[in-house]
Amino acid sequence: MRFDFEQYTFFDNHTHLLDMQKTQVTVDEFISNYYHGIVPRKAAAGEHLPYQGVVMSLVNLMSRYLDCETDLESVVEARNALTSTPEKLKEYIRKMYADGGIIGTMLDCELPMGHPDTKCFPCETFRLFQYEKPFFKLLETEDNYDDLLQKEMDAVTTAAREGFAGLKGHIAERFGMDVYYVSAEQARGKFAAAKAGDRQAVKEVYFAMFSELLVLCAELDIPVHLHTGSSGMGKFREVYELDPIRMANYLMDERFARTKVIFLHGSYPFIRHSAMMAFNFPNVYMDLSQTIPWDSMTLSNIFEDAIALAPHDKLILGSGQHFYSETSWLAAKTAKNALAWTMDKLVEQNMLNEKQAEKSARMILSENAMRLYRK
């Protein structure tokens, strides 16, 4: 293989907090962290998880990194030997991020800007503001739509002023991706029913707010991250409702043309549809977090689908990491390897030359994200 991107830097576009007190983990704790299904995590831990692709890849790569036997028990034991105190855990995380070349991360959590617990990453850290938190609280406390909207917009504006680099929402899981425009007048008429808990009314008030939010984000120059794809399956939505292409008609509205929209998690299994959206809309970006490392065994195919259609300067990567630093490290390792295989194939087919392939790889691995968030 002609390419080796191991020394390239990596930006983790979607992570959650690391547990800095978890100096020792059990095998069940370690692998249940890689379960993202519908059944509650505790109920899912059991005999099948060790054979999940992401766990098997983790054991393979970590056994090499830790120089131990290639089995789950040995990996966990070797990991625990290096993380016996909070200080040693911190150093272990630092070394993993250095080994993965992870230079930046986008953190999604509920803590306020500057909270000490958000400073757990040994790299440049950006923050997402969860815009739905104030919305649903305001729906309980406010008496009319106009006051709710004003306070929601104030909360977002304040968040941007405080340094939050983007917004995060779960519109797909809550209401599906068939978003449509709802006017302020319509939202006023639905407000009382929404406040009383009528689901359709809540949806229309939310949609009215969401349109105003997109316009505001263009003014503030911050992107909106939207959860999409099968990772968002739950009790309210069928998987086909999480397809981002269903949002196409709504995003054709010129009022939203300057708002950067990032579809998270590759919209899996709708990879090609997410790539089509990035191709058709100049303001739409495609994030592949959680496809990396959860679907890394087919990641070269995922890269082929994304790279074939989505502009290479609008593809960003991430991990979907929770609690343990190994996930971001694994994402960086598998992404670099799969991207090298993909670029090698494209050069072999004379679709790209080596210089183009290397430039695209750098952009996808870290440069695109850094350009989005650094001001």
Buried (B, 14 or more C-beta within 10 A) or exposed (E): EEBEBEEBBBBBBBBBBBBBEBBEBEBEBBBBBBBBEEEEEEEBBEEEBBEBBBBBBBBEBBBEBBEBEEEBEBBBBBBBEBBEEEEEBBBBBBBBBEEBBBBBBBBBBEEEEEEEEBEBBBBEBBBBBBBBEBBEBBBEEBEEBEEBBEBBBEBBEEBBEEEBBBBBBBBBBBBBBEBEBBEBEBBBBBBEBBBEEBEEBBBBBBBBBBBBBBBBBBEBEBBBBBBBBBBBBEEEBEEEBBBBBBBBEBBEEEEBEBBBBBBBBBBBBBBBBBBBBBBBBEBBBBBBBBBBBBBBBEBBBBBBBBBEBBBBBBBBBBBBBBBBBBBBBBBBBBBBBBBBBBBBBBBEEEEBEEEBBBBBBBBBBBBBBBEBBEE
